[in-house]
Amino acid sequence: MWTDVVELHEFYRSHLGQVARRLIQERIRRLWPNVSNMSVLGLGYATPYLRPFLDEAGRVTSLAPAQQGVMPWPCDDPSLVTLADETELPFADLSVDRLLIIHAAEYSEQLRVMMREAWRVLSSNGRMLIVAPNRRGIWARIESTPIGFGHPYSSSQLKRMLRDSLFTPVQTEHALYMPPTQRRFILHSASAVEHIGDRFFHAISGVVMVEATKQIYAATPAIKSMQNRRLINFPGRGGALNS
């Protein structure tokens, strides 16, 4: 069952959520240091992690799954969020250079179909980054945050799922080694805990992050007809925007 967008929004407004966002964002930027002129798509509740790309990427869009709900983003500019079924992404083939999936893989009841759609829209030299709760970490065992809900993964399980979906895992990162608490002294020491955990304790991180490329030599996965979809076109890409 999907966590409601209001709960996710409230979590990221809290002190703990702000620290979690910063720590995960640092790992994302480590993997994607430059997205200049690229098309960046977030799938799930990705908006807390997309803002740093707004002034750099050629196009930034967030897709909120229908069962999760949507909130306008960014709040001070025209909205860049669209609401759709995660199994029918309204984007043209090969139209996305960087695809961030977060707060989605652990909730979707049709994960394989969602991954087929991710494969379809990702460009041949694009990169996908999937972030999911680590089943061995304490965050997945405590239901005080959205990370404590849904289906958690070990890094090996996440990689196996990606290979089964015609992706090739290329890099793995971990984040969130501090416990999910609002205690200030723990939040203030989060960076130091993260540094120690990154060196010695990957197995107990709060989230596991796997970057992957698509297997372009594999057969194109079977997908539903695009005839009735509302396509969103990225600049310089194929496809059209239909109402």
C-alpha positions as CSV (number, residue, x, y, z in Angstrom):
1,M,0.0,0.0,0.0
2,W,1.3,3.4,-1.0
3,T,2.1,6.0,1.7
4,D,0.0,9.1,1.2
5,V,1.7,12.2,-0.2
6,V,0.6,14.2,2.9
7,E,2.5,11.9,5.2
8,L,5.6,12.1,3.0
9,H,5.4,15.9,2.9
10,E,5.1,16.1,6.7
11,F,8.1,13.8,7.2
12,Y,10.3,16.0,5.0
13,R,9.2,19.1,6.9
14,S,10.4,17.6,10.2
15,H,14.0,18.0,11.4
16,L,14.6,14.3,10.9
17,G,13.2,14.4,7.4
18,Q,15.4,17.4,6.5
19,V,18.5,15.6,7.8
20,A,17.5,12.4,5.9
21,R,17.0,14.4,2.7
22,R,20.4,16.1,3.0
23,L,22.2,12.8,3.6
24,I,20.5,11.0,0.7
25,Q,20.9,14.0,-1.6
26,E,24.7,14.0,-1.0
27,R,24.8,10.4,-2.3
28,I,22.7,11.2,-5.3
29,R,25.0,14.1,-6.2
30,R,28.0,11.8,-5.7
31,L,26.6,9.6,-8.4
32,W,25.2,12.4,-10.6
33,P,27.6,15.3,-10.2
34,N,26.6,16.9,-13.5
35,V,23.2,16.7,-15.3
36,S,23.8,19.7,-17.5
37,N,21.2,19.9,-20.3
38,M,19.8,16.5,-19.5
39,S,16.2,15.5,-18.9
40,V,15.7,14.4,-15.3
41,L,12.6,12.5,-14.2
42,G,11.7,11.6,-10.6
43,L,9.2,8.7,-10.0
44,G,7.5,8.3,-6.7
45,Y,7.9,11.1,-4.1
46,A,11.0,12.6,-5.6
47,T,10.4,16.3,-5.3
48,P,12.6,16.8,-2.2
49,Y,15.6,15.5,-4.2
50,L,15.0,17.3,-7.5
51,R,15.4,21.0,-6.6
52,P,19.2,21.0,-6.9
53,F,18.8,20.0,-10.6
54,L,16.4,22.8,-11.6
55,D,19.1,25.3,-12.6
56,E,21.3,22.7,-14.2
57,A,19.2,20.1,-16.1
58,G,17.5,20.9,-19.4
59,R,14.2,19.6,-18.1
60,V,13.1,18.4,-14.6
61,T,9.8,16.6,-14.1
62,S,8.4,14.6,-11.2
63,L,5.7,11.9,-11.7
64,A,3.6,11.1,-8.7
65,P,1.8,7.7,-8.8
66,A,-2.0,8.0,-8.7
67,Q,-2.3,5.9,-5.5
68,Q,0.2,8.1,-3.7
69,G,-1.3,11.5,-4.5
70,V,0.3,14.7,-5.6
71,M,1.2,18.1,-4.2
72,P,2.2,21.1,-6.3
73,W,6.0,21.6,-6.8
74,P,7.8,23.9,-6.8
75,C,5.5,26.1,-4.8
76,D,6.7,29.4,-6.2
77,D,6.8,28.4,-9.9
78,P,4.6,26.6,-12.5
79,S,4.2,23.0,-11.3
80,L,6.6,20.4,-12.6
81,V,4.6,17.4,-11.1
82,T,2.3,15.2,-13.1
83,L,-0.1,12.5,-11.7
84,A,-0.2,9.2,-13.5
85,D,-0.3,5.4,-13.1
86,E,3.3,4.2,-12.5
87,T,2.6,1.3,-15.0
88,E,1.8,3.7,-17.8
89,L,4.3,6.6,-17.8
90,P,3.2,9.4,-20.0
91,F,6.6,9.9,-21.6
92,A,8.0,9.1,-25.0
93,D,10.4,6.2,-25.6
94,L,14.1,7.1,-24.8
95,S,13.1,10.5,-23.5
96,V,14.8,10.5,-20.1
97,D,18.5,10.8,-19.4
98,R,18.4,10.5,-15.6
99,L,15.6,8.6,-13.8
100,L,15.3,8.8,-10.0
101,I,13.0,6.3,-8.3
102,I,12.4,6.9,-4.6
103,H,9.4,6.1,-2.4
104,A,8.0,3.9,-5.1
105,A,9.7,0.5,-5.5
106,E,8.8,-0.5,-1.9
107,Y,5.1,0.4,-2.5
108,S,4.2,-0.7,-6.0
109,E,2.1,-3.8,-6.4
110,Q,3.1,-3.9,-10.0
111,L,6.8,-3.4,-9.7
112,R,7.8,-5.4,-12.8
113,V,5.5,-3.4,-15.0
114,M,6.7,-0.2,-13.5
115,M,10.3,-1.2,-14.2
116,R,9.4,-2.1,-17.8
117,E,8.1,1.4,-18.3
118,A,11.3,2.8,-16.7
119,W,13.3,0.8,-19.2
120,R,11.2,2.1,-22.1
121,V,11.5,5.8,-21.3
122,L,15.2,5.7,-20.3
123,S,17.6,6.7,-23.1
124,S,20.1,4.2,-24.4
125,N,23.0,5.9,-22.5
126,G,20.8,7.1,-19.6
127,R,21.2,6.2,-15.9
128,M,18.5,5.1,-13.4
129,L,18.9,5.4,-9.6
130,I,16.6,3.5,-7.4
131,V,16.4,4.2,-3.7
132,A,14.7,1.7,-1.3
133,P,14.6,0.9,2.4
134,N,17.4,-1.5,3.5
135,R,15.8,-4.6,4.9
136,R,18.7,-5.0,7.4
137,G,18.6,-1.5,8.7
138,I,16.8,-0.1,11.7
139,W,14.8,2.4,9.5
140,A,12.9,-0.4,7.9
141,R,11.9,-1.9,11.3
142,I,10.4,1.3,12.8
143,E,7.2,2.7,11.5
144,S,7.7,6.3,12.7
145,T,8.9,7.4,9.2
146,P,7.7,6.5,5.6
147,I,10.9,4.4,5.2
148,G,9.4,1.9,7.7
149,F,6.6,0.9,5.4
150,G,6.4,-1.1,2.2
151,H,8.8,-3.9,1.1
152,P,12.4,-3.4,2.0
153,Y,15.4,-4.7,0.0
154,S,18.9,-5.9,0.6
155,S,21.4,-4.6,-2.0
156,S,21.6,-8.1,-3.6
157,Q,17.8,-8.3,-3.9
158,L,17.6,-4.9,-5.5
159,K,20.3,-5.8,-8.0
160,R,18.6,-9.1,-8.8
161,M,15.3,-7.3,-9.4
162,L,17.1,-4.8,-11.7
163,R,18.7,-7.6,-13.7
164,D,15.4,-9.4,-14.1
165,S,14.0,-6.1,-15.4
166,L,16.7,-5.8,-18.1
167,F,18.9,-3.3,-16.3
168,T,22.6,-3.6,-15.4
169,P,23.6,-2.4,-11.9
170,V,26.7,-0.3,-12.1
171,Q,27.1,1.4,-8.6
172,T,25.8,0.9,-5.1
173,E,25.5,3.5,-2.3
174,H,24.2,3.4,1.2
175,A,22.8,6.2,3.4
176,L,21.1,6.9,6.7
177,Y,23.2,5.2,9.5
178,M,21.8,7.2,12.3
179,P,18.6,5.9,14.1
180,P,15.3,7.5,13.0
181,T,14.9,9.8,16.0
182,Q,14.1,13.4,16.5
183,R,16.6,13.8,19.4
184,R,18.7,16.9,18.6
185,F,22.1,15.6,19.7
186,I,21.7,12.6,17.3
187,L,20.6,14.9,14.4
188,H,23.5,17.2,15.1
189,S,26.0,14.3,14.8
190,A,24.3,12.8,11.7
191,S,27.2,13.7,9.4
192,A,29.8,12.1,11.6
193,V,27.7,9.0,12.0
194,E,27.2,8.9,8.3
195,H,31.0,9.1,7.7
196,I,31.7,6.2,10.1
197,G,28.8,4.1,8.7
198,D,29.9,4.6,5.1
199,R,33.3,3.1,6.0
200,F,32.3,0.2,8.2
201,F,28.6,-0.5,8.4
202,H,27.0,-0.7,4.9
203,A,24.8,-3.7,6.0
204,I,22.8,-1.5,8.5
205,S,22.2,1.6,6.5
206,G,18.7,3.0,6.3
207,V,18.4,2.9,2.5
208,V,20.2,1.2,-0.3
209,M,20.8,3.0,-3.6
210,V,21.6,1.2,-6.8
211,E,22.4,3.0,-10.1
212,A,21.8,1.1,-13.3
213,T,21.9,1.3,-17.0
214,K,19.5,-0.4,-19.4
215,Q,20.5,-3.6,-21.3
216,I,20.2,-2.2,-24.8
217,Y,21.0,-5.5,-26.4
218,A,18.0,-7.1,-24.7
219,A,14.6,-7.5,-26.4
220,T,12.3,-4.6,-25.8
221,P,9.9,-5.6,-22.9
222,A,6.2,-6.0,-23.8
223,I,4.3,-2.8,-22.8
224,K,0.8,-1.6,-23.1
225,S,-0.3,0.5,-26.0
226,M,0.7,4.1,-26.0
227,Q,-2.3,5.1,-28.0
228,N,-4.4,6.6,-25.2
229,R,-1.6,8.1,-23.1
230,R,-0.9,11.7,-22.6
231,L,2.7,12.0,-23.7
232,I,5.0,14.6,-22.2
233,N,7.8,15.5,-24.6
234,F,11.3,16.7,-23.5
235,P,13.1,19.3,-25.6
236,G,15.0,17.8,-28.4
237,R,13.4,14.4,-28.0
238,G,10.9,12.4,-30.1
239,G,7.2,12.3,-29.2
240,A,4.4,14.8,-28.8
241,L,2.3,16.3,-26.1
242,N,-1.3,15.1,-26.6
243,S,-4.3,16.3,-24.6
